[in-house]
């Protein structure tokens, strides 16, 4: 992203203005500490006339097991003593491998990325819960369409 921005002669502030973002967000994206949503990536790609190059890179970074944000997330998750989860779906750490694969495969057209990398990341999350001293896991599972938690 930085190379495309500099080739255009823009400052981070100029790119931010063009895509309705703060220059701080642009800085985070360029450093790789944050991954922009797909819609934001499309706006950036278009503004920088990158012909899809930035959008393609976004999916590669999002699924890269070495991505800074993923490593930071796993580190925090691994050192947690309690994990609170509120969802309408089965939490990833409670899914079977088969369910994980089917759910992620169904989401590929929307979210993109590499299925095997996504499955591997989920497996790392599950390993944390299977260690001898796992964090306490608390979940509020809301029913579909129900305003009240089911359990």
VMD Tcl script that builds the backbone (N, CA, C; Angstrom):
set m [mol new atoms 453]
animate dup $m
set s [atomselect $m all]
$s set {name element resname resid chain x y z} {
  {N N UNK 1 A 0.828 -1.184 0.000}
  {CA C UNK 1 A 0.000 0.000 0.000}
  {C C UNK 1 A 0.879 1.256 0.000}
  {N N UNK 2 A 1.913 1.228 0.848}
  {CA C UNK 2 A 2.804 2.394 0.934}
  {C C UNK 2 A 3.434 2.698 -0.430}
  {N N UNK 3 A 3.901 1.668 -1.121}
  {CA C UNK 3 A 4.550 1.879 -2.420}
  {C C UNK 3 A 3.584 2.528 -3.413}
  {N N UNK 4 A 2.341 2.066 -3.427}
  {CA C UNK 4 A 1.334 2.648 -4.333}
  {C C UNK 4 A 1.028 4.094 -3.947}
  {N N UNK 5 A 0.947 4.357 -2.639}
  {CA C UNK 5 A 0.653 5.719 -2.169}
  {C C UNK 5 A 1.792 6.663 -2.548}
  {N N UNK 6 A 3.027 6.224 -2.297}
  {CA C UNK 6 A 4.183 7.064 -2.617}
  {C C UNK 6 A 4.326 7.271 -4.120}
  {N N UNK 7 A 4.008 6.241 -4.893}
  {CA C UNK 7 A 4.069 6.378 -6.358}
  {C C UNK 7 A 3.097 7.438 -6.851}
  {N N UNK 8 A 2.018 7.592 -6.123}
  {CA C UNK 8 A 1.021 8.600 -6.487}
  {C C UNK 8 A 1.407 9.981 -5.930}
  {N N UNK 9 A 2.415 10.001 -5.054}
  {CA C UNK 9 A 2.866 11.263 -4.466}
  {C C UNK 9 A 1.995 11.749 -3.326}
  {N N UNK 10 A 1.264 10.847 -2.698}
  {CA C UNK 10 A 0.346 11.224 -1.625}
  {C C UNK 10 A 0.948 10.987 -0.257}
  {N N UNK 11 A 0.548 11.822 0.677}
  {CA C UNK 11 A 0.810 11.593 2.089}
  {C C UNK 11 A -0.283 10.673 2.632}
  {N N UNK 12 A -0.047 10.088 3.806}
  {CA C UNK 12 A -1.080 9.243 4.421}
  {C C UNK 12 A -2.370 10.037 4.630}
  {N N UNK 13 A -2.232 11.289 4.982}
  {CA C UNK 13 A -3.406 12.141 5.209}
  {C C UNK 13 A -4.231 12.290 3.930}
  {N N UNK 14 A -3.555 12.423 2.793}
  {CA C UNK 14 A -4.268 12.572 1.517}
  {C C UNK 14 A -5.030 11.299 1.165}
  {N N UNK 15 A -4.383 10.146 1.350}
  {CA C UNK 15 A -5.066 8.881 1.078}
  {C C UNK 15 A -6.241 8.712 2.028}
  {N N UNK 16 A -6.032 9.016 3.295}
  {CA C UNK 16 A -7.114 8.920 4.273}
  {C C UNK 16 A -8.316 9.757 3.876}
  {N N UNK 17 A -8.064 10.977 3.442}
  {CA C UNK 17 A -9.157 11.861 3.022}
  {C C UNK 17 A -9.896 11.281 1.819}
  {N N UNK 18 A -9.147 10.713 0.895}
  {CA C UNK 18 A -9.734 10.153 -0.322}
  {C C UNK 18 A -10.657 8.966 -0.028}
  {N N UNK 19 A -10.335 8.192 1.019}
  {CA C UNK 19 A -11.110 6.989 1.324}
  {C C UNK 19 A -11.901 7.129 2.635}
  {N N UNK 20 A -12.015 8.354 3.140}
  {CA C UNK 20 A -12.804 8.671 4.339}
  {C C UNK 20 A -12.289 7.945 5.583}
  {N N UNK 21 A -10.957 7.990 5.777}
  {CA C UNK 21 A -10.335 7.408 6.959}
  {C C UNK 21 A -9.336 8.387 7.550}
  {N N UNK 22 A -9.045 8.195 8.807}
  {CA C UNK 22 A -8.027 8.976 9.483}
  {C C UNK 22 A -6.648 8.501 9.007}
  {N N UNK 23 A -5.679 9.413 8.945}
  {CA C UNK 23 A -4.344 9.011 8.512}
  {C C UNK 23 A -3.713 7.994 9.471}
  {N N UNK 24 A -4.170 7.959 10.721}
  {CA C UNK 24 A -3.677 6.960 11.670}
  {C C UNK 24 A -4.052 5.562 11.203}
  {N N UNK 25 A -5.266 5.395 10.680}
  {CA C UNK 25 A -5.695 4.093 10.161}
  {C C UNK 25 A -4.809 3.686 8.987}
  {N N UNK 26 A -4.505 4.629 8.112}
  {CA C UNK 26 A -3.633 4.341 6.966}
  {C C UNK 26 A -2.265 3.887 7.468}
  {N N UNK 27 A -1.753 4.555 8.483}
  {CA C UNK 27 A -0.464 4.182 9.065}
  {C C UNK 27 A -0.488 2.756 9.611}
  {N N UNK 28 A -1.555 2.414 10.334}
  {CA C UNK 28 A -1.688 1.049 10.875}
  {C C UNK 28 A -1.730 0.009 9.750}
  {N N UNK 29 A -2.452 0.320 8.684}
  {CA C UNK 29 A -2.545 -0.612 7.566}
  {C C UNK 29 A -1.172 -0.809 6.925}
  {N N UNK 30 A -0.459 0.290 6.724}
  {CA C UNK 30 A 0.845 0.205 6.069}
  {C C UNK 30 A 1.866 -0.542 6.923}
  {N N UNK 31 A 1.777 -0.420 8.239}
  {CA C UNK 31 A 2.699 -1.135 9.134}
  {C C UNK 31 A 2.318 -2.597 9.300}
  {N N UNK 32 A 1.083 -2.939 8.921}
  {CA C UNK 32 A 0.626 -4.313 9.062}
  {C C UNK 32 A 0.096 -4.638 10.448}
  {N N UNK 33 A -0.080 -3.630 11.285}
  {CA C UNK 33 A -0.603 -3.887 12.626}
  {C C UNK 33 A -2.124 -4.013 12.624}
  {N N UNK 34 A -2.767 -3.547 11.565}
  {CA C UNK 34 A -4.211 -3.711 11.379}
  {C C UNK 34 A -4.460 -4.109 9.929}
  {N N UNK 35 A -5.459 -4.942 9.730}
  {CA C UNK 35 A -5.850 -5.340 8.382}
  {C C UNK 35 A -7.184 -4.661 8.079}
  {N N UNK 36 A -7.252 -3.884 7.004}
  {CA C UNK 36 A -8.522 -3.213 6.692}
  {C C UNK 36 A -9.597 -4.210 6.248}
  {N N UNK 37 A -10.846 -3.853 6.518}
  {CA C UNK 37 A -11.955 -4.670 6.018}
  {C C UNK 37 A -11.875 -4.705 4.492}
  {N N UNK 38 A -12.558 -5.685 3.928}
  {CA C UNK 38 A -12.511 -5.846 2.467}
  {C C UNK 38 A -13.078 -4.624 1.741}
  {N N UNK 39 A -14.171 -4.035 2.247}
  {CA C UNK 39 A -14.744 -2.868 1.579}
  {C C UNK 39 A -13.791 -1.677 1.627}
  {N N UNK 40 A -13.097 -1.515 2.741}
  {CA C UNK 40 A -12.116 -0.434 2.873}
  {C C UNK 40 A -10.948 -0.691 1.922}
  {N N UNK 41 A -10.513 -1.936 1.837}
  {CA C UNK 41 A -9.402 -2.284 0.945}
  {C C UNK 41 A -9.760 -1.978 -0.504}
  {N N UNK 42 A -10.995 -2.255 -0.886}
  {CA C UNK 42 A -11.427 -1.944 -2.257}
  {C C UNK 42 A -11.366 -0.434 -2.518}
  {N N UNK 43 A -11.780 0.367 -1.536}
  {CA C UNK 43 A -11.723 1.837 -1.697}
  {C C UNK 43 A -10.274 2.311 -1.831}
  {N N UNK 44 A -9.397 1.745 -1.007}
  {CA C UNK 44 A -7.980 2.120 -1.066}
  {C C UNK 44 A -7.382 1.705 -2.404}
  {N N UNK 45 A -7.668 0.492 -2.824}
  {CA C UNK 45 A -7.162 -0.031 -4.091}
  {C C UNK 45 A -7.597 0.872 -5.246}
  {N N UNK 46 A -8.854 1.254 -5.231}
  {CA C UNK 46 A -9.382 2.116 -6.298}
  {C C UNK 46 A -8.740 3.503 -6.251}
  {N N UNK 47 A -8.625 4.080 -5.046}
  {CA C UNK 47 A -8.051 5.424 -4.909}
  {C C UNK 47 A -6.603 5.468 -5.388}
  {N N UNK 48 A -5.873 4.372 -5.179}
  {CA C UNK 48 A -4.463 4.338 -5.553}
  {C C UNK 48 A -4.233 3.750 -6.947}
  {N N UNK 49 A -5.333 3.466 -7.659}
  {CA C UNK 49 A -5.232 2.888 -9.008}
  {C C UNK 49 A -4.338 1.650 -9.012}
  {N N UNK 50 A -4.552 0.772 -8.038}
  {CA C UNK 50 A -3.687 -0.401 -7.873}
  {C C UNK 50 A -4.164 -1.619 -8.655}
  {N N UNK 51 A -5.269 -1.509 -9.360}
  {CA C UNK 51 A -5.774 -2.596 -10.214}
  {C C UNK 51 A -5.911 -3.937 -9.484}
  {N N UNK 52 A -6.354 -3.904 -8.236}
  {CA C UNK 52 A -6.599 -5.131 -7.486}
  {C C UNK 52 A -5.407 -5.658 -6.700}
  {N N UNK 53 A -4.236 -5.055 -6.865}
  {CA C UNK 53 A -3.027 -5.547 -6.191}
  {C C UNK 53 A -3.138 -5.445 -4.673}
  {N N UNK 54 A -3.675 -4.362 -4.173}
  {CA C UNK 54 A -3.799 -4.181 -2.723}
  {C C UNK 54 A -4.876 -5.106 -2.175}
  {N N UNK 55 A -5.952 -5.262 -2.914}
  {CA C UNK 55 A -7.026 -6.153 -2.470}
  {C C UNK 55 A -6.519 -7.589 -2.378}
  {N N UNK 56 A -5.745 -8.032 -3.346}
  {CA C UNK 56 A -5.186 -9.388 -3.334}
  {C C UNK 56 A -4.243 -9.558 -2.143}
  {N N UNK 57 A -3.416 -8.569 -1.902}
  {CA C UNK 57 A -2.474 -8.622 -0.781}
  {C C UNK 57 A -3.202 -8.669 0.553}
  {N N UNK 58 A -4.332 -7.979 0.648}
  {CA C UNK 58 A -5.106 -7.956 1.886}
  {C C UNK 58 A -5.516 -9.366 2.303}
  {N N UNK 59 A -6.017 -10.150 1.354}
  {CA C UNK 59 A -6.422 -11.519 1.672}
  {C C UNK 59 A -5.227 -12.375 2.069}
  {N N UNK 60 A -4.082 -12.149 1.433}
  {CA C UNK 60 A -2.881 -12.892 1.807}
  {C C UNK 60 A -2.452 -12.552 3.230}
  {N N UNK 61 A -2.495 -11.284 3.589}
  {CA C UNK 61 A -2.116 -10.862 4.942}
  {C C UNK 61 A -3.113 -11.339 5.981}
  {N N UNK 62 A -4.369 -11.308 5.630}
  {CA C UNK 62 A -5.412 -11.679 6.580}
  {C C UNK 62 A -5.282 -13.133 7.008}
  {N N UNK 63 A -4.864 -13.993 6.115}
  {CA C UNK 63 A -4.752 -15.413 6.415}
  {C C UNK 63 A -3.343 -15.865 6.757}
  {N N UNK 64 A -2.398 -14.961 6.697}
  {CA C UNK 64 A -1.022 -15.321 6.984}
  {C C UNK 64 A -0.872 -15.611 8.475}
  {N N UNK 65 A -0.474 -16.825 8.854}
  {CA C UNK 65 A -0.339 -17.154 10.271}
  {C C UNK 65 A 0.698 -16.296 10.984}
  {N N UNK 66 A 1.584 -15.650 10.230}
  {CA C UNK 66 A 2.597 -14.794 10.837}
  {C C UNK 66 A 2.159 -13.333 10.925}
  {N N UNK 67 A 0.948 -13.024 10.482}
  {CA C UNK 67 A 0.462 -11.647 10.535}
  {C C UNK 67 A 0.516 -11.139 11.971}
  {N N UNK 68 A 0.954 -9.894 12.124}
  {CA C UNK 68 A 1.132 -9.309 13.458}
  {C C UNK 68 A -0.145 -9.390 14.287}
  {N N UNK 69 A -1.277 -9.070 13.671}
  {CA C UNK 69 A -2.513 -9.047 14.451}
  {C C UNK 69 A -2.891 -10.450 14.915}
  {N N UNK 70 A -2.646 -11.469 14.085}
  {CA C UNK 70 A -2.953 -12.842 14.477}
  {C C UNK 70 A -2.045 -13.307 15.610}
  {N N UNK 71 A -0.770 -12.985 15.508}
  {CA C UNK 71 A 0.167 -13.367 16.557}
  {C C UNK 71 A -0.176 -12.681 17.871}
  {N N UNK 72 A -0.549 -11.406 17.797}
  {CA C UNK 72 A -0.949 -10.658 19.001}
  {C C UNK 72 A -2.204 -11.275 19.616}
  {N N UNK 73 A -3.167 -11.641 18.777}
  {CA C UNK 73 A -4.402 -12.252 19.258}
  {C C UNK 73 A -4.118 -13.583 19.942}
  {N N UNK 74 A -3.321 -14.440 19.301}
  {CA C UNK 74 A -3.000 -15.744 19.878}
  {C C UNK 74 A -2.246 -15.601 21.201}
  {N N UNK 75 A -1.343 -14.643 21.266}
  {CA C UNK 75 A -0.576 -14.419 22.492}
  {C C UNK 75 A -1.506 -14.014 23.634}
  {N N UNK 76 A -2.416 -13.088 23.367}
  {CA C UNK 76 A -3.365 -12.647 24.391}
  {C C UNK 76 A -4.307 -13.779 24.796}
  {N N UNK 77 A -4.765 -14.516 23.842}
  {CA C UNK 77 A -5.671 -15.636 24.081}
  {C C UNK 77 A -4.977 -16.697 24.942}
  {N N UNK 78 A -3.707 -16.975 24.624}
  {CA C UNK 78 A -2.958 -18.010 25.338}
  {C C UNK 78 A -2.664 -17.635 26.783}
  {N N UNK 79 A -2.495 -16.353 27.058}
  {CA C UNK 79 A -2.173 -15.957 28.433}
  {C C UNK 79 A -3.399 -15.558 29.257}
  {N N UNK 80 A -4.552 -15.596 28.635}
  {CA C UNK 80 A -5.779 -15.252 29.353}
  {C C UNK 80 A -6.080 -16.285 30.434}
  {N N UNK 81 A -6.642 -15.817 31.536}
  {CA C UNK 81 A -7.089 -16.745 32.585}
  {C C UNK 81 A -8.582 -17.006 32.446}
  {N N UNK 82 A -9.288 -16.052 31.853}
  {CA C UNK 82 A -10.720 -16.205 31.592}
  {C C UNK 82 A -11.021 -15.615 30.220}
  {N N UNK 83 A -11.834 -16.310 29.468}
  {CA C UNK 83 A -12.263 -15.820 28.156}
  {C C UNK 83 A -13.780 -15.728 28.179}
  {N N UNK 84 A -14.291 -14.540 27.867}
  {CA C UNK 84 A -15.735 -14.311 27.783}
  {C C UNK 84 A -16.105 -14.249 26.309}
  {N N UNK 85 A -17.163 -14.917 25.969}
  {CA C UNK 85 A -17.575 -14.973 24.566}
  {C C UNK 85 A -19.098 -14.824 24.510}
  {N N UNK 86 A -19.581 -13.866 23.734}
  {CA C UNK 86 A -21.016 -13.673 23.535}
  {C C UNK 86 A -21.277 -13.840 22.045}
  {N N UNK 87 A -22.151 -14.769 21.705}
  {CA C UNK 87 A -22.347 -15.082 20.288}
  {C C UNK 87 A -23.699 -15.735 20.047}
  {N N UNK 88 A -24.109 -15.761 18.823}
  {CA C UNK 88 A -25.290 -16.510 18.396}
  {C C UNK 88 A -24.877 -17.820 17.737}
  {N N UNK 89 A -23.583 -18.061 17.656}
  {CA C UNK 89 A -23.058 -19.239 16.975}
  {C C UNK 89 A -22.165 -20.038 17.913}
  {N N UNK 90 A -21.862 -21.251 17.534}
  {CA C UNK 90 A -20.943 -22.073 18.313}
  {C C UNK 90 A -19.570 -21.394 18.318}
  {N N UNK 91 A -19.018 -21.123 19.492}
  {CA C UNK 91 A -17.682 -20.518 19.529}
  {C C UNK 91 A -16.655 -21.417 18.833}
  {N N UNK 92 A -15.726 -20.806 18.148}
  {CA C UNK 92 A -14.733 -21.544 17.365}
  {C C UNK 92 A -14.004 -22.591 18.194}
  {N N UNK 93 A -13.704 -22.282 19.458}
  {CA C UNK 93 A -12.942 -23.231 20.276}
  {C C UNK 93 A -13.769 -24.442 20.683}
  {N N UNK 94 A -15.082 -24.422 20.438}
  {CA C UNK 94 A -15.945 -25.548 20.770}
  {C C UNK 94 A -16.376 -26.341 19.536}
  {N N UNK 95 A -15.958 -25.898 18.362}
  {CA C UNK 95 A -16.340 -26.578 17.132}
  {C C UNK 95 A -15.519 -27.846 16.918}
  {N N UNK 96 A -16.124 -28.817 16.259}
  {CA C UNK 96 A -15.353 -29.976 15.804}
  {C C UNK 96 A -14.558 -29.551 14.576}
  {N N UNK 97 A -13.562 -30.317 14.225}
  {CA C UNK 97 A -12.758 -30.016 13.036}
  {C C UNK 97 A -13.650 -30.012 11.797}
  {N N UNK 98 A -14.576 -30.953 11.734}
  {CA C UNK 98 A -15.475 -31.033 10.575}
  {C C UNK 98 A -16.362 -29.794 10.469}
  {N N UNK 99 A -16.908 -29.363 11.611}
  {CA C UNK 99 A -17.767 -28.177 11.617}
  {C C UNK 99 A -16.966 -26.940 11.229}
  {N N UNK 100 A -15.769 -26.820 11.781}
  {CA C UNK 100 A -14.899 -25.686 11.459}
  {C C UNK 100 A -14.657 -25.606 9.960}
  {N N UNK 101 A -14.286 -26.739 9.372}
  {CA C UNK 101 A -13.985 -26.770 7.943}
  {C C UNK 101 A -15.206 -26.357 7.108}
  {N N UNK 102 A -16.378 -26.918 7.431}
  {CA C UNK 102 A -17.600 -26.586 6.681}
  {C C UNK 102 A -17.979 -25.121 6.838}
  {N N UNK 103 A -17.899 -24.598 8.056}
  {CA C UNK 103 A -18.261 -23.202 8.303}
  {C C UNK 103 A -17.321 -22.251 7.573}
  {N N UNK 104 A -16.030 -22.513 7.653}
  {CA C UNK 104 A -15.061 -21.650 6.984}
  {C C UNK 104 A -15.175 -21.746 5.466}
  {N N UNK 105 A -15.411 -22.936 4.975}
  {CA C UNK 105 A -15.573 -23.133 3.532}
  {C C UNK 105 A -16.784 -22.351 3.015}
  {N N UNK 106 A -17.859 -22.361 3.788}
  {CA C UNK 106 A -19.064 -21.621 3.380}
  {C C UNK 106 A -18.805 -20.116 3.343}
  {N N UNK 107 A -17.899 -19.630 4.184}
  {CA C UNK 107 A -17.614 -18.200 4.234}
  {C C UNK 107 A -16.570 -17.716 3.246}
  {N N UNK 108 A -15.888 -18.614 2.561}
  {CA C UNK 108 A -14.834 -18.203 1.631}
  {C C UNK 108 A -15.297 -17.236 0.551}
  {N N UNK 109 A -16.481 -17.430 -0.065}
  {CA C UNK 109 A -16.896 -16.463 -1.084}
  {C C UNK 109 A -17.052 -15.042 -0.529}
  {N N UNK 110 A -17.426 -14.930 0.736}
  {CA C UNK 110 A -17.618 -13.611 1.341}
  {C C UNK 110 A -16.321 -13.030 1.890}
  {N N UNK 111 A -15.540 -13.862 2.596}
  {CA C UNK 111 A -14.359 -13.357 3.290}
  {C C UNK 111 A -13.049 -13.625 2.563}
  {N N UNK 112 A -13.040 -14.569 1.632}
  {CA C UNK 112 A -11.832 -14.872 0.896}
  {C C UNK 112 A -10.794 -15.575 1.758}
  {N N UNK 113 A -9.609 -15.721 1.215}
  {CA C UNK 113 A -8.503 -16.308 1.947}
  {C C UNK 113 A -8.306 -17.776 1.661}
  {N N UNK 114 A -7.405 -18.369 2.421}
  {CA C UNK 114 A -7.005 -19.756 2.242}
  {C C UNK 114 A -7.649 -20.625 3.315}
  {N N UNK 115 A -8.408 -21.615 2.910}
  {CA C UNK 115 A -9.136 -22.472 3.838}
  {C C UNK 115 A -8.205 -23.163 4.825}
  {N N UNK 116 A -7.111 -23.735 4.337}
  {CA C UNK 116 A -6.213 -24.487 5.220}
  {C C UNK 116 A -5.579 -23.594 6.275}
  {N N UNK 117 A -5.247 -22.360 5.929}
  {CA C UNK 117 A -4.691 -21.424 6.919}
  {C C UNK 117 A -5.716 -21.089 7.989}
  {N N UNK 118 A -6.956 -20.915 7.560}
  {CA C UNK 118 A -8.017 -20.607 8.519}
  {C C UNK 118 A -8.270 -21.783 9.460}
  {N N UNK 119 A -8.280 -22.995 8.926}
  {CA C UNK 119 A -8.481 -24.193 9.747}
  {C C UNK 119 A -7.324 -24.338 10.739}
  {N N UNK 120 A -6.101 -24.089 10.285}
  {CA C UNK 120 A -4.926 -24.199 11.152}
  {C C UNK 120 A -4.988 -23.188 12.299}
  {N N UNK 121 A -5.438 -21.980 12.004}
  {CA C UNK 121 A -5.565 -20.958 13.047}
  {C C UNK 121 A -6.586 -21.392 14.092}
  {N N UNK 122 A -7.734 -21.902 13.642}
  {CA C UNK 122 A -8.755 -22.387 14.584}
  {C C UNK 122 A -8.199 -23.525 15.437}
  {N N UNK 123 A -7.377 -24.387 14.842}
  {CA C UNK 123 A -6.783 -25.500 15.593}
  {C C UNK 123 A -5.874 -24.970 16.702}
  {N N UNK 124 A -5.136 -23.886 16.413}
  {CA C UNK 124 A -4.283 -23.276 17.443}
  {C C UNK 124 A -5.125 -22.750 18.601}
  {N N UNK 125 A -6.265 -22.154 18.294}
  {CA C UNK 125 A -7.163 -21.681 19.356}
  {C C UNK 125 A -7.642 -22.843 20.219}
  {N N UNK 126 A -8.017 -23.920 19.572}
  {CA C UNK 126 A -8.512 -25.093 20.301}
  {C C UNK 126 A -7.426 -25.700 21.185}
  {N N UNK 127 A -6.188 -25.684 20.729}
  {CA C UNK 127 A -5.076 -26.231 21.509}
  {C C UNK 127 A -4.934 -25.501 22.849}
  {N N UNK 128 A -5.196 -24.213 22.852}
  {CA C UNK 128 A -5.121 -23.434 24.091}
  {C C UNK 128 A -6.119 -23.966 25.109}
  {N N UNK 129 A -7.295 -24.340 24.629}
  {CA C UNK 129 A -8.327 -24.840 25.537}
  {C C UNK 129 A -8.055 -26.278 25.984}
  {N N UNK 130 A -7.182 -26.987 25.288}
  {CA C UNK 130 A -6.884 -28.382 25.614}
  {C C UNK 130 A -5.630 -28.549 26.478}
  {N N UNK 131 A -4.952 -27.465 26.764}
  {CA C UNK 131 A -3.733 -27.572 27.574}
  {C C UNK 131 A -4.095 -27.925 29.024}
  {N N UNK 132 A -3.129 -28.336 29.832}
  {CA C UNK 132 A -3.419 -28.734 31.215}
  {C C UNK 132 A -4.020 -27.626 32.080}
  {N N UNK 133 A -3.686 -26.380 31.784}
  {CA C UNK 133 A -4.196 -25.249 32.559}
  {C C UNK 133 A -4.965 -24.267 31.662}
  {N N UNK 134 A -6.055 -24.720 31.048}
  {CA C UNK 134 A -6.760 -23.837 30.098}
  {C C UNK 134 A -7.416 -22.664 30.821}
  {N N UNK 135 A -7.638 -21.577 30.081}
  {CA C UNK 135 A -8.370 -20.467 30.681}
  {C C UNK 135 A -9.824 -20.863 30.933}
  {N N UNK 136 A -10.421 -20.208 31.894}
  {CA C UNK 136 A -11.852 -20.415 32.142}
  {C C UNK 136 A -12.593 -19.827 30.938}
  {N N UNK 137 A -13.533 -20.585 30.420}
  {CA C UNK 137 A -14.248 -20.159 29.220}
  {C C UNK 137 A -15.717 -19.956 29.560}
  {N N UNK 138 A -16.171 -18.724 29.425}
  {CA C UNK 138 A -17.564 -18.404 29.702}
  {C C UNK 138 A -18.213 -17.926 28.411}
  {N N UNK 139 A -19.382 -18.485 28.117}
  {CA C UNK 139 A -20.056 -18.122 26.877}
  {C C UNK 139 A -21.527 -17.841 27.151}
  {N N UNK 140 A -22.012 -16.811 26.503}
  {CA C UNK 140 A -23.448 -16.542 26.469}
  {C C UNK 140 A -23.856 -16.809 25.030}
  {N N UNK 141 A -24.661 -17.847 24.876}
  {CA C UNK 141 A -25.089 -18.249 23.542}
  {C C UNK 141 A -26.535 -17.818 23.352}
  {N N UNK 142 A -26.723 -16.801 22.514}
  {CA C UNK 142 A -28.065 -16.301 22.256}
  {C C UNK 142 A -28.729 -17.126 21.189}
  {N N UNK 143 A -30.036 -17.353 21.346}
  {CA C UNK 143 A -30.783 -18.099 20.327}
  {C C UNK 143 A -31.053 -17.226 19.130}
  {N N UNK 144 A -31.149 -17.811 17.991}
  {CA C UNK 144 A -31.412 -17.068 16.775}
  {C C UNK 144 A -32.768 -16.378 16.875}
  {N N UNK 145 A -32.748 -15.077 16.804}
  {CA C UNK 145 A -33.987 -14.295 16.861}
  {C C UNK 145 A -34.526 -14.110 18.268}
  {N N UNK 146 A -33.866 -14.663 19.251}
  {CA C UNK 146 A -34.318 -14.533 20.640}
  {C C UNK 146 A -33.597 -13.404 21.333}
  {N N UNK 147 A -34.330 -12.537 22.034}
  {CA C UNK 147 A -33.656 -11.442 22.751}
  {C C UNK 147 A -33.029 -11.906 24.058}
  {N N UNK 148 A -33.221 -13.163 24.446}
  {CA C UNK 148 A -32.723 -13.671 25.710}
  {C C UNK 148 A -31.683 -14.749 25.486}
  {N N UNK 149 A -30.623 -14.760 26.305}
  {CA C UNK 149 A -29.632 -15.837 26.192}
  {C C UNK 149 A -30.267 -17.209 26.482}
  {N N UNK 150 A -29.818 -18.208 25.753}
  {CA C UNK 150 A -30.330 -19.567 25.941}
  {C C UNK 150 A -29.447 -20.365 26.908}
  {N N UNK 151 A -28.199 -20.002 27.057}
  {CA C UNK 151 A -27.352 -20.777 27.948}
  {C C UNK 151 A -25.920 -20.394 27.832}
}
mol reanalyze $m
mol bondsrecalc $m
mol representation Tube
mol addrep $m
